[in-house]
Amino acid sequence: MTPTDAIYVYGAVLKGTPADVFARVSGIDPATEIRLVEGGDVAAITSVVSLEEFGSQVLEAKLRDPDWLEQKVQAHNTVLAAALGETTVLPFRFGAIYNGEEHVRAMLSERAELAPALSRLNGALELGVKGFLDGAAVRDRLSRSRGIDSGDATGGRAYMERKRLEQQLDDDVRAFATSCAEASHERLSAAASEARANPPQYQSDAAREMLLNGAYLVRADREDDFRRTVQGLEERFGDDGVTYELTGPWPPYNFVDGEEAEAP
């Protein structure tokens, strides 16, 4: 390490974690390897970076470059993903830079919350579940169940009545989406140790609306039960135009408190 270098920290693991957990991945700078820097009961996952790329003034400009940012965030996530199934990992936010290994050790000694956080996450993994609604399918089902004719209305009174029914259908579709999302999250939360309901993401396909964007901390020995819960939701709501997408496992980003994940 030279005076023009710094230490990048990806996250923390328990002290004594074998370094070869990260042997197959390189650092956020592809020319560097991952090193574990121990302090107290934990160890920081680190690699060397150049201040020419990650210095505070330079980094501010780099963060506005979407191609650079995407590449580096992906590298950050790849390092953390290498630990999945091998050890418990506490992810740090992207961009945690330290002056050197002594600076990293000082940080670890000051942050007493890291060891309890790792203990809380031990033996668990993060799974994501997204629920999607085909609004047209739900609307069609409700329309048919109420005997609403899709033909053109004739006459002013008939037209107004049809407009009222159309508005009622729109309201009922929204109510169904809300109740389905709540019921789905409730059942998934019961199968998990912890749960987070994140805001739904915008979908460019208007026929596929996201109604659930959930993250779930699941004990490894309950993963099969959790997956069966997702299947049960598909069986329950599938005929109503709802589909589910199960992703992961991921590093537990959604279950790290702000202070635990803070960069310096």
C-alpha angles and dihedrals in degrees: 000000000000132000087262092058133083137186121257116205120206099180144297138281133182118283111265095036107148112253090221089074084084098036094111097053132066128216129268083273100058091217093063133074130225117261130186115225112197127212125162112325095337140060129216120229103228147164135181119261132182120252086218086071104024104031112128096252095042094044093059090061093042091056089063091058105089095196093051092044094050092050094049096043089051090051090049091052093045091057092051092044090058088070095056111115090009105068143339113278130195107204121219123209118267114274105035103157127179133185095237145321093291089055089051092050091049090052091051092050092050096049105073091168094071098076095049090047091053090048090052091051095043113125093008135106135195119244125183126214123191121188121204128196127208095210094188091057092051092046091050092049092050091046093052093045089056096043094241110169115227092207124107117283117233126208129025096269093049090047093053091047091052091049089052091051091047091053090048090052091051090051092048092050089053091048091050092050091052095047092045092051092049094047092046094049091047093054094044092047090054089057093049137066093229134003140197128194107208124193113277114257123240114260121209089206104079091199091061113059119181109230099167131038103171134168120200132191105216129185110240091237090055098048093103090051090051093051090050089053089057090050089051091054090051090053092047100046103021094097088054092062097262123136129181132214118202116199136178158345092235135173104272097261093148094053101052115099118232094253092048092055098039121133118218 
